[in-house]
Amino acid sequence: MRITSLATDHLRVPLGKPGRVPLGGPKAAGPDAVDLLLVHAETDAGAVGLGFTYLLGPGVGAVRDLLDHELPALVVGEDPHDTDRLFTRAGRRFAAVGFAGLAARAYAAIDLALWDLKGQAAGLPLHRLLGGARPAAPFFRSDLAPHGRPAEDVLADARPVVRDGAMGVRVEVGRGDVQEDADRVRDLSDGLGDGGWVGVSAGGRFDLNTAAALAHFFGDIGVDWFEDPLPAGDDPGHRRLADLAEVPLAVGSSFDSPDQFFRVIRDGVIRTVRPDVCRLGGITPVLKVAAVAEAFGVAVSPVRLPEVGVHLACGLAAVPHVDSVGWFAEVFHGGPHLQDGKVAPPDDPGLGLHVNRAAVERYRAVSS
């Protein structure tokens, strides 16, 4: 089987529309839509692999251009089974300018399409191809508590989700008043009760002293993790913070390469790493991170993208749960589904996803 062509499509999927969880009230900071780029990798065997990548900020034009003009030459004519060789080729192609950034985000869509084709060729859903660690996985929601959304609004949506089986919610902080952040997290923790999981994500926005003060507070109120409290790359700061704080630290949502994960995993102070499938360049580099993390007893929690995360969590022992958002629920048929209070992956071969053509037509971006 050989790849014969790549076809791309650009959707602009709204966030906060009626029927979705709103991004927040007047104080909320964040985009009102997410750019989703779909890739269909066609083969001479008639199979078509589906991949995708997303952006919450600028750069979609550059990523689309890479997918349409630069990257096809790396994979057309190649066997989709050779995911590691093709990922290495892509890294070398961009070595002079750096693979991290938009090139990696573009290649992620291709890498997902390759893994979709590998699963189809094997007649196996991706989670079984990866190892079949579990039939379903616990999950938390990370789209319910964005910056600025009042605690009472979050709780109104979170409580029924927790009753249906969700561990709890991931809360975003760090773009406003620190005391206000602390009060909001406390209100959410109290509102969900002892059985509700609360993770706090700061996006690397705090200095060490502020992060340490918040970490002590979060430990006192029972927060389950403090994610990216310091800027990416501040390894000494994370080591110091881990010594000072009782709350477990999670890092990595803005890491651009597996090497950054290897370094913090070997340091032995971080208990959870947060690779972003799209940011790193696909499933292939995330598998490398997961292998090293498992060897050191570190949990792996991929960022968002439950359509992929459910396969990683149900395929790999090192991935204990799924980070769930509902952004693309309308775009794909056959994604993750609830099963006895957990999230289960589809049973169709590969990613098990099928594009909703009506949604594609509705959200297709209009070229300027």
N, C-alpha and C positions, 0 to 999 in steps of 0.2 A: 504494500500500500504506500502510495506517494501523494504528497500534497500537490494539488494542481493550481489552486488559486485561493486568495483570501478576499472576502467581501466584508465591508464594514458598514455600520449604520450608527448614527448619532441621535440619541434620545435625550430630551431634557425633562426629567421626571420631577414633578413638583413635590415639595415637602410642605406639610402644613395645610393641604387642601382639605375640604370637607371629607370626613371618613378616615382621615389619617390623624395621627397624633400631632398636634401643632408644635412648632418649634418653640413657641413661647409667646409671652405677651409683649408689651411695648419695650420692656427692658432686655428682651432676648437678643442675642447677637448670633447671627449665622445666616447662611444662604437660604433662599426660598425654594431652591431646586438643586438637583444633583445631575451632573452630566454623566450619562451612561453610554459607553461605546461598546457596541456588539461586534464580534468578529465571527464569521462563518468560514471555517477552513474546509474546502472541498478537496476530495481525494479521487484518485483514479479507480477506487473500488466502489465509489458511489456513496460512501459514508461522508457525513458532514459533521465536523466538530464545532461546538458552540463555546466561545469564550467571551469575556467581557472585562472591562475595567471602568472605574468611575473617578470623577474628580469633584471635589467640593469647593474648588477655587479656580484660579485662572489656569490656562494651559491647554484647554481641550482642543483648540485648533492645531497646536503643535503635535499633540498626541495623535490626532486624526491623520495629520500629514505623515507622521512616521509610519502609521499602520497602512496607509494607502501607497506610500512611495518608497520608504527606506527599508522597512522590515520584511516585506514579501520576498526579497531576493535572498534572505537568510534561510527561509524555510520551504519555499516552493521547490518541488522536486525532491524533497527530503522525506524520510520515513518518520511519521509522527511518534513512533516508539522511542526515538532517540532524544528524549527530552533533556537529558543532562548534557549531551554533546551540543545540542542546539542552543541551550541556555549559555553555555560557555562561549559558543561562537558569537552570540549577541553581545556578551560582555566584552569580548575582544574587539568587535566591530566598533564599539563606542569608547574604547579605552582612552583614546586621545582627548575626548571631551568629557568623559565620565559617564558610566552607565546609569548611576544613581540619578533619580529625578524622573523627568518625563520619559526618557527612553525606557527605563525599567517599568514605569507604569503602562506604557504602550505594549511592551513585550509581555506583560502579565496576561493580557487578553489572548495572545497567541499561545502562551504556555497553558492556560486553562483549556483552550481548544484542543491542544495536543493531548492533554490528559483525558479529555472527553473522548477523543478518538481511540486512545489506548483502552479505555474501559469498554467502548463499543466493540473493538476488535476482540477483546477477551470475553465479551458477553457478560461483563460484571459491572455492577455499580461501583463507583470510585471508592467508596468506603471499604468494600470487600477487596478491591485491588490493592488498597493500601495496607490491609491486614485484618480488617474486620474485628476491631477490638471490642466493640459493644453494639447492640442493636439500636440503642437510642441514648441520648446524652442529656444531662441537665442543661438548662439555659438561663441566661439573664438578658434583660432588655436594656439596650444602651441608647434608645431613641426616645425615651420617656422624660428624661431630666436634662435637657440641654441647658446651656447658660441662660440664667435669668428666668426660667420657668418657675412660677411659684410652687412651693411645696404642696399646697393643697390641691393644685391642678395635677401635679405628678401623682399624688396619692390616689386621686379619683380614678386615674387610669391604671396605676400599678397594682392596687389591691385586687381587682378581679383577675389580673394576669397572674399574680402570685397564687390566688386561689386555684387557678387552672394548672399550676405546677411550676411556674417560673421561680428561680431562686430569689430573684429580686431585681434591682436596678443599678445601673452605672450612672453616677451623677457627675456632671461637668462643673468645674469651679475654676476660678483664677482669672476672670476678666472684670472683676469689680472689687467691692469692699470685702476684705478678708473676714471680718466679723460677720458680715451678711452671709458669706459662703458657709462659715461654721454653723451659724444658726439654721440655715436651710438644710444642711446635711443632718444636723441633730433632729430637726423636725421630721425629716424623711425616715431616719432610723427609728425614731420613736413611733412614727405612724405605721411603719411596716411591722413593728414588734420583733420579738426575739427570733422568730422564724424567718424573717426577711433578710436577704443578703443585700448589702450595700457596698458598692465599690465607688471610690472617688477618683476622678480623673482630672489632673491639673494641667495637662498639656505642656509640661515643662516650664510653667510660668512663674514659679516661686524661687526665691533665693533660699539658701540653706537655713537661715534663722527662722524665716517664716514657715518653711516646710517642716522644720523640727517642731515648732509650736503647734502647728496643725496636726502633725503626726501624733503628738502626745494627746491632743484633744480627741482625735479619731480613735486612738486606742482606748481611751476612757469610755467612749460611747459605743464601742463595739463594731466599728467599721471593719469590713472584711479585707479591703486592700486600699492602698494609696498608690495610684497609677501616675507615673511620670511627674513626680513632684518637682524635679529639677530639670534643667535643660539637658537634652541628649548629649552624651559625651562627658558629662560631669561625673566620671567614675569615682574620683575621691569623695565628692559630695554625697553620692549614693552610699558609699561605704560608711561614711561618717553618720549619715542619717539612719542607716540600718542598725548601727551600734546604739543610737540614741532612742529609737522608736520601737514600740511593741507591735504596731500595726504592720502587717506584711507589705512589702513594696513590690510593685509590678512596673516594669519598664519596657520600652521598645516600640511604642506605637509610631514614633517618628524616626526610628532607625532606618538607614538606607541600604545596609548591607549585612549579610550573615556574620561577617567578622565582628561587627559591633555587638551582636548577641553572644558570640563565642567568648568575647572578653568578659562581659558581665556574668555569664554563666560560670566561667572558671573562677571568678572572684569569690563565688560562694555566698554572697550576701543577698542576692535577689531570689525570691521564691517563685515568681511568675514572670515570664517574658511574653511580650505582646507583638508578635510579628504581623505586619500588614501585608496580606497576599499581593495586593496591587502595588504597593510601594516597593516591595522587594523584587518584583518581577515574576510572580506566579507561585504555583504550588512547588515547583522544583526547589527553589531556595528555602522555602519554609520547611520542607522535609529535611534539609540539612540542619537547620536550626533545631528541629524537633529531635533529631538523632542525638545531637550533642547534649541537649537539655535532658533527655531521658537518662543519658549516661551519668549526669551529675545530679539527678533527682530534682530537676526544676520543671515546673508545670509550664505548658505552652497554651496560651489563650489567643488565637488569631483575632485580629481586629475586624469587627463588623462582618459583612458578607456571609450571612448564614447559609446561603445557597452553596457555598464552598466549605464554610466552617463545619457544617454538620457532617460532611464526609471526613474531614480531618479528625473531628472528635470521635466519630464512630469507627474510624479506621486505625487511629494511633493511640496507644496507651498513654502517651505523654500529654495528650490534649483532653482535659477532663470535662470541658463544657463548651457550649456554643454562645458566642456573642451575637445576639439577635436584634436585627432592625427590620422594619417592614417596608423599607423604601421601594423594593422591586417586586413586591407581592403581585402587583397587577401586570408586570412585564413578563413574568415566567409562570408557566403551568408546571406542576410536578415538583415543586421545591420541598423544603422541609415541612413536616406536618407533626402535630401533637400526637403522642402515643403514651397513654398512661402518665401524663404529667411531664413527659420529657419530649425532646425533639428528635424525630426519626428521619433518616434520609430516604429519598425515593429509591425504588428497587430497579428502575430502568437502567440499562447499561450507561456507563460514563457518569456525567453529572446528573443525568436524569431530568434535565430541564428542557422545556419546549417553549418557544417564544409565542407570546400572545400577540397575534398579528394586529388585532384591534388596538391594543395598547401601543404597539409600535407606530401605527398610523396616527394615533392621538398625540403621542409625545415626540414624534420625530422633529428634530430641530430644523428650522428653516435657515438655509444658507443666506448670509447677508451679501 
